Amino acid sequence: MLINTSPPTEDLAGQLYPEPDYLQTQRRIKSLIDKYLSHEQLCDRLQDLPLQFQHPQPRPWKQIDWQAINCNQVISINPEVFLSVLVGALDTEAPIRGYTQTSRQYLENLHPQMARFVGGTVDENENLTELGLWEKEERQHTPALLKIYQQLTGEKITPTLRTVRGYLPTDDPHEDLYRHGLHRVATEYGATCLYLWLMAHTTGTLQDVLEELVLDEINHMTKFWGFGVWLYPDTGLLRIGKTLMKTRRQNYTRNNLLRTLKRMMGTLKWDAWSLSNKTTLMFTFIYAMRRLWVWNHSLTPEYLQSLFGE
């Protein structure tokens, strides 16, 4: 006896449409952001940081049936554009060791516990003796993206291990860490928004994998953001704006958020995206920031001191 099964009508992004239009895609994005960037979720991830200082435990992924990934799980986006986004994400994710060790160097003299969280520990010869929890979790992303690409195309690719801008200290380590931390939060925020946007354009097992990436990025973004507000209580839009303006100078050699954004847009083949794809990604960035900014206002000095001390 044959049993007819109807295609699913819902997934992790809510209502599933065969060929979603702009408003339907926006509705799926909003559903994802409301779910994964809820106030409760963000507070939970930040409150987890002091626990990880004491007993670091990588967040386990759920079981993934990699063979179940197929092209039919990509929704309302040109397959070539989707693959270019995967390659762009790989370009950003692959040099994780460079990211973690640079961040560790900026942190180690100001907050050793956070330095260990992001970059582990090193011996007197700067040889890595223990992986940081951030690296343990983030290093799962490149293999996952490679598996997705291979499942969709039948081809193996090698990620580009580009050189990461290294540790460039000045005579003001506190300001160095602020500038570096701002760049790190912005990168995690960008990855969060990109993977949420991809989740809205996928379903099935492919969406399940992207969910794991999203959960990691939100976890790290929230921890870095909240820790930064605690360490720099005088920060705000004005100071952030001044920092961004400073990095626009031609002779400025340190992290440049605008240069990073320009590089990412080129890697993601932004010019080949449809107008709907571009506008829904911008909506993702704006709506996610709206949720995060509301949460940011709840990060009072008293609340942060209860987590991290004076």
N, C-alpha and C positions, 0 to 999 in steps of 0.2 A: 504494500500500500504506500503510495506516494504522499508525502506531507508537504504542502505548500507553505512556505514561510514568507511573510511580508517583510520588505526591507525596514530597517529600524526608522522610527520617526523622531527619535531623540538621541543625543549623545552628550558628551561632557560640556558642550557649548549650548545645550538646550534644544530648541526646535531645529530639526534637520530638514533642509529644503533641497530638492533635487538640483535646482539651478538658482541659488539665492541671488536676489538683486542687492543693491547697495544698502537699503534700509534693513533687509533681512540679515545681511552680513553684519551690519552695525549692531543689530539686536543680539546676535551671537557673541560679538566681542564684549558688549556691555554685560551680558550674562556671565561670561568668564571672569571679567574684572571684578564684578560684584562678589563672585564666589571666592576667587583666589586672593584678592586684595581687600578682603573684609577687615574691619578694625580688629576683630577677634583673632584672625589669622596672623595679622601683622604683629600684634602684641605677643602672641604665643611664640613667634619666631624670635623676637627680640629677647623675651624672657628666657629663652633657651640658651642664649650666649653665655651667661655666667656659669651655667651647668657644663657647657662644653669646655670652658676654661679648666674645670676640675677633672672632668672625665669625658674627653672627646670621643664621640661615637658617630661614625658616618651614617647618614640617613639611608636606610635600605630602599632599593627600588623594588617595585612589584615585578612579578614574572612577566616577561614579554615573549610572545610567539612571533619571532622575527620573520618567519616564513609567511606569516599571514599578511604582511605589508604588501600592498599593491597600488597601482596607479589610480584605480577607481576610488581610492580613499582621499584623493586630492580634489577639493571642491572650489569651483569658481575662481581658478587661477590658472594661467597658462603653464603647462608642465615644464617648459623650458625656463620660465621665470622661477617656478618653484625649485628647480634644480640649482639655478644660480643663487637663490637664497641659501640653500643648503651649503653650497661651496663657500659663500660669503661667511656663513656662520662657522664653518670649519676653519677658515682663515683666521677668525677671531679666537676660537676656542683652542686651537692646537698648541700655541706656545704658553701653556698654563704654567710651566716651571719658571719661565721668565717673569710672569706676573707675580707669582707667589714670592719669589726670592727678592724681587724689587720691593714689594710691599713690606716684607719682613725687615729689610734694611732700614726703611723709613720708620718702622715701628719699634725696633728692638731696644732702643735707648729710652724711649718715652713710655712704652707699655709692653713689657716682655710677654705678658699673657696673650695679648692680641697678636703679637708677632709670632708666637708659637702657633696660634690658631690658623693664621693665614699661610705661614711659611715653614712651620716645623722648627727644628733646631739644627744647628751646625756645630762642628768642632772648631778647634783653634785654627785649623787650616781652611775654614769655610766649606768643608765637605758636609753634605747633608747627612744627618744621622737619624732624623725623624721627619716624616712627612707631616705637613700641616693638614688640619681637617678640611680646610677650604680646597686644597689641592686634591685630597683623596676623593672629594665629591665631584669637583669640576673635571677631573681627568677621565671621568666616565662619559663625558659629552662627546668628545671626538670619536671614539669607537662607535657610539650610538649613531651619530650622524653619518659615519662611513657605512654602517650597515644599512641605514635607510637608503642612501644613494645607490648602493649595490643592489638592493632589493628592487628599486624602481627602474634601474637601467641595465642590470646584469653586468655592470662594469665596476672595476675597482679603481679608486683614485687615491693619490697620495696628497695629504694636506700640505699646504705651503707653510713651512716653519719660518715665518718672518722674524726678523730681529725685533725684540721688544726694547723700548727705550728704558735704559737701565737706571741705576741709582745715581742721582746727580745732586748731592747735598750742597747747601750753602752754609753760611754762618748762622742761619736761623732754622734749626731743625723743626721747631714747632710750626713755622709757616710752611716749610717743605712738606711736612706730613699733611697739613691742611690742603695744600694744592694737589698733592698726590691722592689723598683720600677723596677729594671732590671728583677727580677723574675716575677713580675706582667705582664710586657710587653711580656716576653717570653711565659707566660701561655696564654695570649690573642692571641698571634701570633699562637701558637700551635693549639688552638681551631679554629681559623679562617681557618687554612690550613686543619684541619681535616674535618670541615663542608663543605668546598669547595670541597674536595675530595669526600665526601659522595654525594654532589649534582651531581657530574659527574657520579655517580653510581646509580642515581635514576631518576625518572621522575614523572609526574603527581602531585597529592596532596602531596605525600611524599616529593618531591623535593620542593614544595611550603613552607612546614614547615621548612625544612632545610635552605631555603633562609632567613627566618626570624631570625634563629639562627645566620647565617652568617652575616647578616646586623648588628645585635647587637654586635657581636664580633669585626667586623671591626670598628664599631663606637667607642667602648671602647679602642681597641688597638691603634687606631689612636690618640685619645685624650691623652692616657697615654704616648705614644711615643713622640708626639709633645710637651706636657707639660714637659716631662723629658729633652728633648733637650734644652728647654728654661731655665729650672731650673739648668741644668748642661751643660753649653755651652762648657766645656772643655772635654766632653766625646768623646769617639771614640773607634775604634776597639782595640787599645792597652789597654785602661783602662778596657773595657769590658772583654778582655782576661785575664787581671790580676785578675779581680774580680772572674772570673770563676775558675782560677787556685787556688785562695785562698780558695774557697769553697770545693776543693778536699781534704783538709786535713782531716784525720780520726777523729780528735777531734773537728771539726767545727760543731757547733750545729744549725747554722742558715740556711736560705734557701739555698738549693743546687740544682742548675739547672740540673746537671747531674743525681742526685738521683731522681729528679722529672721525668725526661725523662725515666729513667729505670723503675720507678713504672708505668708510663703510658703505656709503651710498654708491660709490663706484664699484666696490666689490659685489654688492647685491644687484648690480645691473639695473639701478633705479630708473634709468632712461627708458628701459624696455617695459616697465610696468604700465598696466592700464590705469586710466584715471581713477576708476573705482578702487583698485588696489592701493594706489597712492593715498587717496582720501581716507580710506578705512584704516590704513596704518597711522596716519596723522591723528585720526580720531582715537586710536588706541593709546598713543602717547599722551594726548590731552586728557582723556578720561581717566587713565591710570594715574597721572600726576594729580588730578583733582582728588582722587581717593587718598593718595599718599600725603598730600598737603594737609588734608583734614586730620589724618592720623598724626602727622608731625606736630600739630598744635596740641596733641595730648601728651607729648613728650616733655612734661614739666620737669624742672630741676629736682623736685621731690621724688617723682616717679623714677627718674634715671638714677638718682642717688640710692634709691632702694635696691636697684639692680647692681650698680657698679661701685657704690661708695662715693666718698667726697672726691 
